[in-house]
Amino acid sequence: MTGQLCVLKRVHPLRGGRRRAELIYDRELQAMTRLRHKRVPELLESFIYQGQRCLTMEYMQGLNIGQLLFEEEQRFTEREALQLIHQLLDIVEMMHNQGLIHRDISLSNVLLHEGHVQLIDFGLTWRVEEPPALVDELDELVSGDEQEKRIRRRLDVSSDFYGIGHLLLYLLYSTYGESDAAGDSQPQESSWEQELQLHPRTRQMLRRLLLIDPPYRKAAEIRHEIESILL
């Protein structure tokens, strides 16, 4: 007994049944075994208990971005939002360099604790050396997803950048007027350019993240862009 605070995760997806549970379990296990980063939870143990696939991992303190925005009503200036994304890109770049694509960067999977960004939940991660057919099976088990989700699930780095773009939009909308995007299910891509007063290069960067303009191919490109805006 070490007394270490940890998380016990039982892989039991709402859709896809036993087969999808197996695929998610293997995906998260393989990804967390490979990842070594202080802002990613450390895998402690994997096991099967009474037929249920389980993982124990380091407990990451903090609230996710969705909680901060919609429950705590925290506001982020454009500069603060870009600084947060810059930290997140450090983790994402590490993953990409190791041949991993997260495919589920979202409000619930990015945590903030004492100014530090953390990334969790690697159940949909794709390893570039594995056959795409295996991931196709995972995604087909939850067929009928809308176009946006299909973009987020692409086996390409642009899927992570697309998720980062939407995360950045939510952060930027947190200071938009008295009735911000918290009441909407999703900020509309047709209106954010009209509604948000942004640095021209932030606007240009968002267009590329959201695949309106030609996408970025490397996380380092986005980090350097943010650094130039923040100068």
MODELLER restraints for C-alpha pairs under 7 A, 6 or more apart:
rsr = mdl.restraints
at = mdl.atoms
rsr.add(forms.Gaussian(group=physical.xy_distance, feature=features.Distance(at['CA:5:A'], at['CA:58:A']), mean=6.97, stdev=0.5))
rsr.add(forms.Gaussian(group=physical.xy_distance, feature=features.Distance(at['CA:5:A'], at['CA:59:A']), mean=6.01, stdev=0.5))
rsr.add(forms.Gaussian(group=physical.xy_distance, feature=features.Distance(at['CA:6:A'], at['CA:56:A']), mean=6.56, stdev=0.5))
rsr.add(forms.Gaussian(group=physical.xy_distance, feature=features.Distance(at['CA:6:A'], at['CA:57:A']), mean=5.58, stdev=0.5))
rsr.add(forms.Gaussian(group=physical.xy_distance, feature=features.Distance(at['CA:6:A'], at['CA:58:A']), mean=4.74, stdev=0.5))
rsr.add(forms.Gaussian(group=physical.xy_distance, feature=features.Distance(at['CA:6:A'], at['CA:59:A']), mean=4.52, stdev=0.5))
rsr.add(forms.Gaussian(group=physical.xy_distance, feature=features.Distance(at['CA:7:A'], at['CA:56:A']), mean=5.43, stdev=0.5))
rsr.add(forms.Gaussian(group=physical.xy_distance, feature=features.Distance(at['CA:7:A'], at['CA:57:A']), mean=5.23, stdev=0.5))
rsr.add(forms.Gaussian(group=physical.xy_distance, feature=features.Distance(at['CA:7:A'], at['CA:58:A']), mean=6.15, stdev=0.5))
rsr.add(forms.Gaussian(group=physical.xy_distance, feature=features.Distance(at['CA:7:A'], at['CA:59:A']), mean=5.35, stdev=0.5))
rsr.add(forms.Gaussian(group=physical.xy_distance, feature=features.Distance(at['CA:8:A'], at['CA:54:A']), mean=6.88, stdev=0.5))
rsr.add(forms.Gaussian(group=physical.xy_distance, feature=features.Distance(at['CA:8:A'], at['CA:55:A']), mean=5.79, stdev=0.5))
rsr.add(forms.Gaussian(group=physical.xy_distance, feature=features.Distance(at['CA:8:A'], at['CA:56:A']), mean=4.47, stdev=0.5))
rsr.add(forms.Gaussian(group=physical.xy_distance, feature=features.Distance(at['CA:8:A'], at['CA:57:A']), mean=6.67, stdev=0.5))
rsr.add(forms.Gaussian(group=physical.xy_distance, feature=features.Distance(at['CA:9:A'], at['CA:54:A']), mean=5.50, stdev=0.5))
rsr.add(forms.Gaussian(group=physical.xy_distance, feature=features.Distance(at['CA:9:A'], at['CA:55:A']), mean=5.11, stdev=0.5))
rsr.add(forms.Gaussian(group=physical.xy_distance, feature=features.Distance(at['CA:9:A'], at['CA:56:A']), mean=6.15, stdev=0.5))
rsr.add(forms.Gaussian(group=physical.xy_distance, feature=features.Distance(at['CA:10:A'], at['CA:52:A']), mean=6.71, stdev=0.5))
rsr.add(forms.Gaussian(group=physical.xy_distance, feature=features.Distance(at['CA:10:A'], at['CA:53:A']), mean=5.89, stdev=0.5))
rsr.add(forms.Gaussian(group=physical.xy_distance, feature=features.Distance(at['CA:10:A'], at['CA:54:A']), mean=4.51, stdev=0.5))
rsr.add(forms.Gaussian(group=physical.xy_distance, feature=features.Distance(at['CA:10:A'], at['CA:55:A']), mean=6.62, stdev=0.5))
rsr.add(forms.Gaussian(group=physical.xy_distance, feature=features.Distance(at['CA:11:A'], at['CA:21:A']), mean=5.73, stdev=0.5))
rsr.add(forms.Gaussian(group=physical.xy_distance, feature=features.Distance(at['CA:11:A'], at['CA:25:A']), mean=6.25, stdev=0.5))
rsr.add(forms.Gaussian(group=physical.xy_distance, feature=features.Distance(at['CA:11:A'], at['CA:53:A']), mean=5.66, stdev=0.5))
rsr.add(forms.Gaussian(group=physical.xy_distance, feature=features.Distance(at['CA:11:A'], at['CA:54:A']), mean=6.12, stdev=0.5))
rsr.add(forms.Gaussian(group=physical.xy_distance, feature=features.Distance(at['CA:12:A'], at['CA:21:A']), mean=5.72, stdev=0.5))
rsr.add(forms.Gaussian(group=physical.xy_distance, feature=features.Distance(at['CA:13:A'], at['CA:21:A']), mean=6.04, stdev=0.5))
rsr.add(forms.Gaussian(group=physical.xy_distance, feature=features.Distance(at['CA:15:A'], at['CA:142:A']), mean=6.37, stdev=0.5))
rsr.add(forms.Gaussian(group=physical.xy_distance, feature=features.Distance(at['CA:16:A'], at['CA:141:A']), mean=5.02, stdev=0.5))
rsr.add(forms.Gaussian(group=physical.xy_distance, feature=features.Distance(at['CA:16:A'], at['CA:142:A']), mean=6.27, stdev=0.5))
rsr.add(forms.Gaussian(group=physical.xy_distance, feature=features.Distance(at['CA:20:A'], at['CA:138:A']), mean=6.05, stdev=0.5))
rsr.add(forms.Gaussian(group=physical.xy_distance, feature=features.Distance(at['CA:20:A'], at['CA:141:A']), mean=6.89, stdev=0.5))
rsr.add(forms.Gaussian(group=physical.xy_distance, feature=features.Distance(at['CA:23:A'], at['CA:138:A']), mean=6.47, stdev=0.5))
rsr.add(forms.Gaussian(group=physical.xy_distance, feature=features.Distance(at['CA:24:A'], at['CA:123:A']), mean=4.66, stdev=0.5))
rsr.add(forms.Gaussian(group=physical.xy_distance, feature=features.Distance(at['CA:24:A'], at['CA:124:A']), mean=6.35, stdev=0.5))
rsr.add(forms.Gaussian(group=physical.xy_distance, feature=features.Distance(at['CA:25:A'], at['CA:53:A']), mean=6.75, stdev=0.5))
rsr.add(forms.Gaussian(group=physical.xy_distance, feature=features.Distance(at['CA:25:A'], at['CA:123:A']), mean=6.55, stdev=0.5))
rsr.add(forms.Gaussian(group=physical.xy_distance, feature=features.Distance(at['CA:27:A'], at['CA:122:A']), mean=6.98, stdev=0.5))
rsr.add(forms.Gaussian(group=physical.xy_distance, feature=features.Distance(at['CA:27:A'], at['CA:123:A']), mean=5.37, stdev=0.5))
rsr.add(forms.Gaussian(group=physical.xy_distance, feature=features.Distance(at['CA:27:A'], at['CA:124:A']), mean=6.47, stdev=0.5))
rsr.add(forms.Gaussian(group=physical.xy_distance, feature=features.Distance(at['CA:27:A'], at['CA:125:A']), mean=6.11, stdev=0.5))
rsr.add(forms.Gaussian(group=physical.xy_distance, feature=features.Distance(at['CA:28:A'], at['CA:122:A']), mean=4.79, stdev=0.5))
rsr.add(forms.Gaussian(group=physical.xy_distance, feature=features.Distance(at['CA:28:A'], at['CA:123:A']), mean=4.43, stdev=0.5))
rsr.add(forms.Gaussian(group=physical.xy_distance, feature=features.Distance(at['CA:28:A'], at['CA:125:A']), mean=6.95, stdev=0.5))
rsr.add(forms.Gaussian(group=physical.xy_distance, feature=features.Distance(at['CA:31:A'], at['CA:122:A']), mean=6.57, stdev=0.5))
rsr.add(forms.Gaussian(group=physical.xy_distance, feature=features.Distance(at['CA:31:A'], at['CA:125:A']), mean=6.88, stdev=0.5))
rsr.add(forms.Gaussian(group=physical.xy_distance, feature=features.Distance(at['CA:32:A'], at['CA:42:A']), mean=6.92, stdev=0.5))
rsr.add(forms.Gaussian(group=physical.xy_distance, feature=features.Distance(at['CA:32:A'], at['CA:43:A']), mean=5.88, stdev=0.5))
rsr.add(forms.Gaussian(group=physical.xy_distance, feature=features.Distance(at['CA:33:A'], at['CA:43:A']), mean=6.63, stdev=0.5))
rsr.add(forms.Gaussian(group=physical.xy_distance, feature=features.Distance(at['CA:39:A'], at['CA:117:A']), mean=6.76, stdev=0.5))
rsr.add(forms.Gaussian(group=physical.xy_distance, feature=features.Distance(at['CA:39:A'], at['CA:118:A']), mean=4.60, stdev=0.5))
rsr.add(forms.Gaussian(group=physical.xy_distance, feature=features.Distance(at['CA:39:A'], at['CA:119:A']), mean=6.49, stdev=0.5))
rsr.add(forms.Gaussian(group=physical.xy_distance, feature=features.Distance(at['CA:40:A'], at['CA:118:A']), mean=5.96, stdev=0.5))
rsr.add(forms.Gaussian(group=physical.xy_distance, feature=features.Distance(at['CA:40:A'], at['CA:119:A']), mean=5.57, stdev=0.5))
rsr.add(forms.Gaussian(group=physical.xy_distance, feature=features.Distance(at['CA:40:A'], at['CA:120:A']), mean=6.33, stdev=0.5))
rsr.add(forms.Gaussian(group=physical.xy_distance, feature=features.Distance(at['CA:41:A'], at['CA:57:A']), mean=6.18, stdev=0.5))
rsr.add(forms.Gaussian(group=physical.xy_distance, feature=features.Distance(at['CA:41:A'], at['CA:58:A']), mean=5.02, stdev=0.5))
rsr.add(forms.Gaussian(group=physical.xy_distance, feature=features.Distance(at['CA:41:A'], at['CA:59:A']), mean=6.76, stdev=0.5))
rsr.add(forms.Gaussian(group=physical.xy_distance, feature=features.Distance(at['CA:41:A'], at['CA:60:A']), mean=6.39, stdev=0.5))
rsr.add(forms.Gaussian(group=physical.xy_distance, feature=features.Distance(at['CA:41:A'], at['CA:120:A']), mean=6.86, stdev=0.5))
rsr.add(forms.Gaussian(group=physical.xy_distance, feature=features.Distance(at['CA:42:A'], at['CA:57:A']), mean=5.56, stdev=0.5))
rsr.add(forms.Gaussian(group=physical.xy_distance, feature=features.Distance(at['CA:42:A'], at['CA:58:A']), mean=5.13, stdev=0.5))
rsr.add(forms.Gaussian(group=physical.xy_distance, feature=features.Distance(at['CA:43:A'], at['CA:56:A']), mean=6.38, stdev=0.5))
rsr.add(forms.Gaussian(group=physical.xy_distance, feature=features.Distance(at['CA:43:A'], at['CA:57:A']), mean=4.44, stdev=0.5))
rsr.add(forms.Gaussian(group=physical.xy_distance, feature=features.Distance(at['CA:43:A'], at['CA:58:A']), mean=6.49, stdev=0.5))
rsr.add(forms.Gaussian(group=physical.xy_distance, feature=features.Distance(at['CA:44:A'], at['CA:56:A']), mean=5.41, stdev=0.5))
rsr.add(forms.Gaussian(group=physical.xy_distance, feature=features.Distance(at['CA:44:A'], at['CA:57:A']), mean=4.94, stdev=0.5))
rsr.add(forms.Gaussian(group=physical.xy_distance, feature=features.Distance(at['CA:44:A'], at['CA:58:A']), mean=6.85, stdev=0.5))
rsr.add(forms.Gaussian(group=physical.xy_distance, feature=features.Distance(at['CA:45:A'], at['CA:55:A']), mean=5.83, stdev=0.5))
rsr.add(forms.Gaussian(group=physical.xy_distance, feature=features.Distance(at['CA:45:A'], at['CA:56:A']), mean=5.15, stdev=0.5))
rsr.add(forms.Gaussian(group=physical.xy_distance, feature=features.Distance(at['CA:45:A'], at['CA:57:A']), mean=6.95, stdev=0.5))
rsr.add(forms.Gaussian(group=physical.xy_distance, feature=features.Distance(at['CA:46:A'], at['CA:54:A']), mean=5.86, stdev=0.5))
rsr.add(forms.Gaussian(group=physical.xy_distance, feature=features.Distance(at['CA:46:A'], at['CA:55:A']), mean=4.49, stdev=0.5))
rsr.add(forms.Gaussian(group=physical.xy_distance, feature=features.Distance(at['CA:46:A'], at['CA:56:A']), mean=6.36, stdev=0.5))
rsr.add(forms.Gaussian(group=physical.xy_distance, feature=features.Distance(at['CA:47:A'], at['CA:53:A']), mean=6.23, stdev=0.5))
rsr.add(forms.Gaussian(group=physical.xy_distance, feature=features.Distance(at['CA:47:A'], at['CA:54:A']), mean=5.42, stdev=0.5))
rsr.add(forms.Gaussian(group=physical.xy_distance, feature=features.Distance(at['CA:47:A'], at['CA:55:A']), mean=6.49, stdev=0.5))
rsr.add(forms.Gaussian(group=physical.xy_distance, feature=features.Distance(at['CA:48:A'], at['CA:54:A']), mean=5.75, stdev=0.5))
rsr.add(forms.Gaussian(group=physical.xy_distance, feature=features.Distance(at['CA:61:A'], at['CA:113:A']), mean=6.19, stdev=0.5))
rsr.add(forms.Gaussian(group=physical.xy_distance, feature=features.Distance(at['CA:62:A'], at['CA:111:A']), mean=5.87, stdev=0.5))
rsr.add(forms.Gaussian(group=physical.xy_distance, feature=features.Distance(at['CA:62:A'], at['CA:112:A']), mean=5.31, stdev=0.5))
rsr.add(forms.Gaussian(group=physical.xy_distance, feature=features.Distance(at['CA:62:A'], at['CA:113:A']), mean=4.29, stdev=0.5))
rsr.add(forms.Gaussian(group=physical.xy_distance, feature=features.Distance(at['CA:63:A'], at['CA:111:A']), mean=5.34, stdev=0.5))
rsr.add(forms.Gaussian(group=physical.xy_distance, feature=features.Distance(at['CA:63:A'], at['CA:112:A']), mean=5.75, stdev=0.5))
rsr.add(forms.Gaussian(group=physical.xy_distance, feature=features.Distance(at['CA:63:A'], at['CA:113:A']), mean=6.82, stdev=0.5))
rsr.add(forms.Gaussian(group=physical.xy_distance, feature=features.Distance(at['CA:64:A'], at['CA:107:A']), mean=6.44, stdev=0.5))
rsr.add(forms.Gaussian(group=physical.xy_distance, feature=features.Distance(at['CA:64:A'], at['CA:108:A']), mean=5.33, stdev=0.5))
rsr.add(forms.Gaussian(group=physical.xy_distance, feature=features.Distance(at['CA:64:A'], at['CA:109:A']), mean=6.53, stdev=0.5))
rsr.add(forms.Gaussian(group=physical.xy_distance, feature=features.Distance(at['CA:64:A'], at['CA:110:A']), mean=5.44, stdev=0.5))
rsr.add(forms.Gaussian(group=physical.xy_distance, feature=features.Distance(at['CA:64:A'], at['CA:111:A']), mean=4.05, stdev=0.5))
rsr.add(forms.Gaussian(group=physical.xy_distance, feature=features.Distance(at['CA:64:A'], at['CA:112:A']), mean=6.18, stdev=0.5))
rsr.add(forms.Gaussian(group=physical.xy_distance, feature=features.Distance(at['CA:65:A'], at['CA:107:A']), mean=4.99, stdev=0.5))
rsr.add(forms.Gaussian(group=physical.xy_distance, feature=features.Distance(at['CA:65:A'], at['CA:108:A']), mean=6.33, stdev=0.5))
rsr.add(forms.Gaussian(group=physical.xy_distance, feature=features.Distance(at['CA:65:A'], at['CA:110:A']), mean=6.07, stdev=0.5))
rsr.add(forms.Gaussian(group=physical.xy_distance, feature=features.Distance(at['CA:65:A'], at['CA:111:A']), mean=5.98, stdev=0.5))
rsr.add(forms.Gaussian(group=physical.xy_distance, feature=features.Distance(at['CA:65:A'], at['CA:112:A']), mean=6.94, stdev=0.5))
rsr.add(forms.Gaussian(group=physical.xy_distance, feature=features.Distance(at['CA:66:A'], at['CA:107:A']), mean=4.82, stdev=0.5))
rsr.add(forms.Gaussian(group=physical.xy_distance, feature=features.Distance(at['CA:66:A'], at['CA:108:A']), mean=5.83, stdev=0.5))
rsr.add(forms.Gaussian(group=physical.xy_distance, feature=features.Distance(at['CA:68:A'], at['CA:74:A']), mean=5.43, stdev=0.5))
rsr.add(forms.Gaussian(group=physical.xy_distance, feature=features.Distance(at['CA:69:A'], at['CA:75:A']), mean=6.90, stdev=0.5))
rsr.add(forms.Gaussian(group=physical.xy_distance, feature=features.Distance(at['CA:69:A'], at['CA:174:A']), mean=6.87, stdev=0.5))
rsr.add(forms.Gaussian(group=physical.xy_distance, feature=features.Distance(at['CA:70:A'], at['CA:182:A']), mean=6.23, stdev=0.5))
rsr.add(forms.Gaussian(group=physical.xy_distance, feature=features.Distance(at['CA:75:A'], at['CA:174:A']), mean=5.18, stdev=0.5))
rsr.add(forms.Gaussian(group=physical.xy_distance, feature=features.Distance(at['CA:75:A'], at['CA:175:A']), mean=5.85, stdev=0.5))
rsr.add(forms.Gaussian(group=physical.xy_distance, feature=features.Distance(at['CA:76:A'], at['CA:171:A']), mean=5.92, stdev=0.5))
rsr.add(forms.Gaussian(group=physical.xy_distance, feature=features.Distance(at['CA:76:A'], at['CA:172:A']), mean=6.61, stdev=0.5))
rsr.add(forms.Gaussian(group=physical.xy_distance, feature=features.Distance(at['CA:76:A'], at['CA:174:A']), mean=6.17, stdev=0.5))
rsr.add(forms.Gaussian(group=physical.xy_distance, feature=features.Distance(at['CA:76:A'], at['CA:175:A']), mean=6.58, stdev=0.5))
rsr.add(forms.Gaussian(group=physical.xy_distance, feature=features.Distance(at['CA:77:A'], at['CA:172:A']), mean=6.75, stdev=0.5))
rsr.add(forms.Gaussian(group=physical.xy_distance, feature=features.Distance(at['CA:77:A'], at['CA:175:A']), mean=6.76, stdev=0.5))
rsr.add(forms.Gaussian(group=physical.xy_distance, feature=features.Distance(at['CA:78:A'], at['CA:172:A']), mean=5.95, stdev=0.5))
rsr.add(forms.Gaussian(group=physical.xy_distance, feature=features.Distance(at['CA:79:A'], at['CA:230:A']), mean=6.90, stdev=0.5))
rsr.add(forms.Gaussian(group=physical.xy_distance, feature=features.Distance(at['CA:81:A'], at['CA:168:A']), mean=6.54, stdev=0.5))
rsr.add(forms.Gaussian(group=physical.xy_distance, feature=features.Distance(at['CA:81:A'], at['CA:171:A']), mean=5.79, stdev=0.5))
rsr.add(forms.Gaussian(group=physical.xy_distance, feature=features.Distance(at['CA:81:A'], at['CA:172:A']), mean=6.58, stdev=0.5))
rsr.add(forms.Gaussian(group=physical.xy_distance, feature=features.Distance(at['CA:82:A'], at['CA:226:A']), mean=6.51, stdev=0.5))
rsr.add(forms.Gaussian(group=physical.xy_distance, feature=features.Distance(at['CA:84:A'], at['CA:117:A']), mean=6.76, stdev=0.5))
rsr.add(forms.Gaussian(group=physical.xy_distance, feature=features.Distance(at['CA:85:A'], at['CA:168:A']), mean=7.00, stdev=0.5))
rsr.add(forms.Gaussian(group=physical.xy_distance, feature=features.Distance(at['CA:86:A'], at['CA:223:A']), mean=5.75, stdev=0.5))
rsr.add(forms.Gaussian(group=physical.xy_distance, feature=features.Distance(at['CA:86:A'], at['CA:226:A']), mean=6.84, stdev=0.5))
rsr.add(forms.Gaussian(group=physical.xy_distance, feature=features.Distance(at['CA:87:A'], at['CA:117:A']), mean=6.16, stdev=0.5))
rsr.add(forms.Gaussian(group=physical.xy_distance, feature=features.Distance(at['CA:88:A'], at['CA:117:A']), mean=6.13, stdev=0.5))
rsr.add(forms.Gaussian(group=physical.xy_distance, feature=features.Distance(at['CA:89:A'], at['CA:219:A']), mean=6.19, stdev=0.5))
rsr.add(forms.Gaussian(group=physical.xy_distance, feature=features.Distance(at['CA:89:A'], at['CA:223:A']), mean=6.67, stdev=0.5))
rsr.add(forms.Gaussian(group=physical.xy_distance, feature=features.Distance(at['CA:93:A'], at['CA:219:A']), mean=5.36, stdev=0.5))
rsr.add(forms.Gaussian(group=physical.xy_distance, feature=features.Distance(at['CA:95:A'], at['CA:101:A']), mean=6.58, stdev=0.5))
rsr.add(forms.Gaussian(group=physical.xy_distance, feature=features.Distance(at['CA:99:A'], at['CA:127:A']), mean=5.75, stdev=0.5))
rsr.add(forms.Gaussian(group=physical.xy_distance, feature=features.Distance(at['CA:99:A'], at['CA:128:A']), mean=5.32, stdev=0.5))
rsr.add(forms.Gaussian(group=physical.xy_distance, feature=features.Distance(at['CA:100:A'], at['CA:125:A']), mean=6.50, stdev=0.5))
rsr.add(forms.Gaussian(group=physical.xy_distance, feature=features.Distance(at['CA:100:A'], at['CA:126:A']), mean=5.68, stdev=0.5))
rsr.add(forms.Gaussian(group=physical.xy_distance, feature=features.Distance(at['CA:100:A'], at['CA:127:A']), mean=4.78, stdev=0.5))
rsr.add(forms.Gaussian(group=physical.xy_distance, feature=features.Distance(at['CA:100:A'], at['CA:128:A']), mean=6.30, stdev=0.5))
rsr.add(forms.Gaussian(group=physical.xy_distance, feature=features.Distance(at['CA:101:A'], at['CA:125:A']), mean=5.49, stdev=0.5))
rsr.add(forms.Gaussian(group=physical.xy_distance, feature=features.Distance(at['CA:101:A'], at['CA:126:A']), mean=5.25, stdev=0.5))
rsr.add(forms.Gaussian(group=physical.xy_distance, feature=features.Distance(at['CA:101:A'], at['CA:127:A']), mean=6.69, stdev=0.5))
rsr.add(forms.Gaussian(group=physical.xy_distance, feature=features.Distance(at['CA:101:A'], at['CA:157:A']), mean=6.26, stdev=0.5))
rsr.add(forms.Gaussian(group=physical.xy_distance, feature=features.Distance(at['CA:101:A'], at['CA:160:A']), mean=6.90, stdev=0.5))
rsr.add(forms.Gaussian(group=physical.xy_distance, feature=features.Distance(at['CA:102:A'], at['CA:122:A']), mean=6.29, stdev=0.5))
rsr.add(forms.Gaussian(group=physical.xy_distance, feature=features.Distance(at['CA:102:A'], at['CA:124:A']), mean=6.52, stdev=0.5))
rsr.add(forms.Gaussian(group=physical.xy_distance, feature=features.Distance(at['CA:102:A'], at['CA:125:A']), mean=4.41, stdev=0.5))
rsr.add(forms.Gaussian(group=physical.xy_distance, feature=features.Distance(at['CA:102:A'], at['CA:126:A']), mean=6.67, stdev=0.5))
rsr.add(forms.Gaussian(group=physical.xy_distance, feature=features.Distance(at['CA:102:A'], at['CA:160:A']), mean=6.44, stdev=0.5))
rsr.add(forms.Gaussian(group=physical.xy_distance, feature=features.Distance(at['CA:103:A'], at['CA:124:A']), mean=6.09, stdev=0.5))
rsr.add(forms.Gaussian(group=physical.xy_distance, feature=features.Distance(at['CA:103:A'], at['CA:125:A']), mean=5.89, stdev=0.5))
rsr.add(forms.Gaussian(group=physical.xy_distance, feature=features.Distance(at['CA:103:A'], at['CA:152:A']), mean=5.78, stdev=0.5))
rsr.add(forms.Gaussian(group=physical.xy_distance, feature=features.Distance(at['CA:103:A'], at['CA:153:A']), mean=5.20, stdev=0.5))
rsr.add(forms.Gaussian(group=physical.xy_distance, feature=features.Distance(at['CA:103:A'], at['CA:159:A']), mean=5.95, stdev=0.5))
rsr.add(forms.Gaussian(group=physical.xy_distance, feature=features.Distance(at['CA:103:A'], at['CA:160:A']), mean=5.58, stdev=0.5))
rsr.add(forms.Gaussian(group=physical.xy_distance, feature=features.Distance(at['CA:104:A'], at['CA:124:A']), mean=6.66, stdev=0.5))
rsr.add(forms.Gaussian(group=physical.xy_distance, feature=features.Distance(at['CA:104:A'], at['CA:152:A']), mean=6.81, stdev=0.5))
rsr.add(forms.Gaussian(group=physical.xy_distance, feature=features.Distance(at['CA:105:A'], at['CA:160:A']), mean=6.26, stdev=0.5))
rsr.add(forms.Gaussian(group=physical.xy_distance, feature=features.Distance(at['CA:105:A'], at['CA:163:A']), mean=5.15, stdev=0.5))
rsr.add(forms.Gaussian(group=physical.xy_distance, feature=features.Distance(at['CA:105:A'], at['CA:164:A']), mean=6.50, stdev=0.5))
rsr.add(forms.Gaussian(group=physical.xy_distance, feature=features.Distance(at['CA:106:A'], at['CA:163:A']), mean=6.15, stdev=0.5))
rsr.add(forms.Gaussian(group=physical.xy_distance, feature=features.Distance(at['CA:106:A'], at['CA:167:A']), mean=6.32, stdev=0.5))
rsr.add(forms.Gaussian(group=physical.xy_distance, feature=features.Distance(at['CA:107:A'], at['CA:167:A']), mean=6.39, stdev=0.5))
rsr.add(forms.Gaussian(group=physical.xy_distance, feature=features.Distance(at['CA:109:A'], at['CA:119:A']), mean=5.92, stdev=0.5))
rsr.add(forms.Gaussian(group=physical.xy_distance, feature=features.Distance(at['CA:109:A'], at['CA:120:A']), mean=5.23, stdev=0.5))
rsr.add(forms.Gaussian(group=physical.xy_distance, feature=features.Distance(at['CA:109:A'], at['CA:121:A']), mean=6.23, stdev=0.5))
rsr.add(forms.Gaussian(group=physical.xy_distance, feature=features.Distance(at['CA:110:A'], at['CA:117:A']), mean=6.87, stdev=0.5))
rsr.add(forms.Gaussian(group=physical.xy_distance, feature=features.Distance(at['CA:110:A'], at['CA:118:A']), mean=5.74, stdev=0.5))
rsr.add(forms.Gaussian(group=physical.xy_distance, feature=features.Distance(at['CA:110:A'], at['CA:119:A']), mean=4.85, stdev=0.5))
rsr.add(forms.Gaussian(group=physical.xy_distance, feature=features.Distance(at['CA:110:A'], at['CA:120:A']), mean=6.53, stdev=0.5))
rsr.add(forms.Gaussian(group=physical.xy_distance, feature=features.Distance(at['CA:111:A'], at['CA:117:A']), mean=5.66, stdev=0.5))
rsr.add(forms.Gaussian(group=physical.xy_distance, feature=features.Distance(at['CA:111:A'], at['CA:118:A']), mean=4.93, stdev=0.5))
rsr.add(forms.Gaussian(group=physical.xy_distance, feature=features.Distance(at['CA:111:A'], at['CA:119:A']), mean=6.30, stdev=0.5))
rsr.add(forms.Gaussian(group=physical.xy_distance, feature=features.Distance(at['CA:112:A'], at['CA:118:A']), mean=6.23, stdev=0.5))
rsr.add(forms.Gaussian(group=physical.xy_distance, feature=features.Distance(at['CA:126:A'], at['CA:155:A']), mean=6.88, stdev=0.5))
rsr.add(forms.Gaussian(group=physical.xy_distance, feature=features.Distance(at['CA:151:A'], at['CA:159:A']), mean=5.94, stdev=0.5))
rsr.add(forms.Gaussian(group=physical.xy_distance, feature=features.Distance(at['CA:152:A'], at['CA:159:A']), mean=4.55, stdev=0.5))
rsr.add(forms.Gaussian(group=physical.xy_distance, feature=features.Distance(at['CA:152:A'], at['CA:160:A']), mean=6.78, stdev=0.5))
rsr.add(forms.Gaussian(group=physical.xy_distance, feature=features.Distance(at['CA:152:A'], at['CA:162:A']), mean=6.54, stdev=0.5))
rsr.add(forms.Gaussian(group=physical.xy_distance, feature=features.Distance(at['CA:152:A'], at['CA:163:A']), mean=6.35, stdev=0.5))
rsr.add(forms.Gaussian(group=physical.xy_distance, feature=features.Distance(at['CA:153:A'], at['CA:159:A']), mean=6.11, stdev=0.5))
rsr.add(forms.Gaussian(group=physical.xy_distance, feature=features.Distance(at['CA:157:A'], at['CA:217:A']), mean=6.85, stdev=0.5))
rsr.add(forms.Gaussian(group=physical.xy_distance, feature=features.Distance(at['CA:158:A'], at['CA:215:A']), mean=6.66, stdev=0.5))
rsr.add(forms.Gaussian(group=physical.xy_distance, feature=features.Distance(at['CA:158:A'], at['CA:216:A']), mean=6.95, stdev=0.5))
rsr.add(forms.Gaussian(group=physical.xy_distance, feature=features.Distance(at['CA:158:A'], at['CA:217:A']), mean=6.97, stdev=0.5))
rsr.add(forms.Gaussian(group=physical.xy_distance, feature=features.Distance(at['CA:161:A'], at['CA:209:A']), mean=5.43, stdev=0.5))
rsr.add(forms.Gaussian(group=physical.xy_distance, feature=features.Distance(at['CA:162:A'], at['CA:209:A']), mean=5.15, stdev=0.5))
rsr.add(forms.Gaussian(group=physical.xy_distance, feature=features.Distance(at['CA:162:A'], at['CA:210:A']), mean=5.09, stdev=0.5))
rsr.add(forms.Gaussian(group=physical.xy_distance, feature=features.Distance(at['CA:165:A'], at['CA:206:A']), mean=5.93, stdev=0.5))
rsr.add(forms.Gaussian(group=physical.xy_distance, feature=features.Distance(at['CA:165:A'], at['CA:209:A']), mean=5.01, stdev=0.5))
rsr.add(forms.Gaussian(group=physical.xy_distance, feature=features.Distance(at['CA:165:A'], at['CA:210:A']), mean=5.68, stdev=0.5))
rsr.add(forms.Gaussian(group=physical.xy_distance, feature=features.Distance(at['CA:173:A'], at['CA:180:A']), mean=5.98, stdev=0.5))
rsr.add(forms.Gaussian(group=physical.xy_distance, feature=features.Distance(at['CA:173:A'], at['CA:181:A']), mean=5.81, stdev=0.5))
rsr.add(forms.Gaussian(group=physical.xy_distance, feature=features.Distance(at['CA:174:A'], at['CA:180:A']), mean=6.21, stdev=0.5))
rsr.add(forms.Gaussian(group=physical.xy_distance, feature=features.Distance(at['CA:174:A'], at['CA:181:A']), mean=7.00, stdev=0.5))
rsr.add(forms.Gaussian(group=physical.xy_distance, feature=features.Distance(at['CA:181:A'], at['CA:187:A']), mean=6.14, stdev=0.5))
rsr.add(forms.Gaussian(group=physical.xy_distance, feature=features.Distance(at['CA:201:A'], at['CA:229:A']), mean=6.81, stdev=0.5))
rsr.add(forms.Gaussian(group=physical.xy_distance, feature=features.Distance(at['CA:207:A'], at['CA:213:A']), mean=5.54, stdev=0.5))
rsr.add(forms.Gaussian(group=physical.xy_distance, feature=features.Distance(at['CA:208:A'], at['CA:214:A']), mean=5.72, stdev=0.5))
rsr.add(forms.Gaussian(group=physical.xy_distance, feature=features.Distance(at['CA:208:A'], at['CA:215:A']), mean=4.79, stdev=0.5))
rsr.add(forms.Gaussian(group=physical.xy_distance, feature=features.Distance(at['CA:208:A'], at['CA:216:A']), mean=6.51, stdev=0.5))
rsr.add(forms.Gaussian(group=physical.xy_distance, feature=features.Distance(at['CA:209:A'], at['CA:215:A']), mean=6.10, stdev=0.5))
rsr.add(forms.Gaussian(group=physical.xy_distance, feature=features.Distance(at['CA:209:A'], at['CA:216:A']), mean=6.94, stdev=0.5))
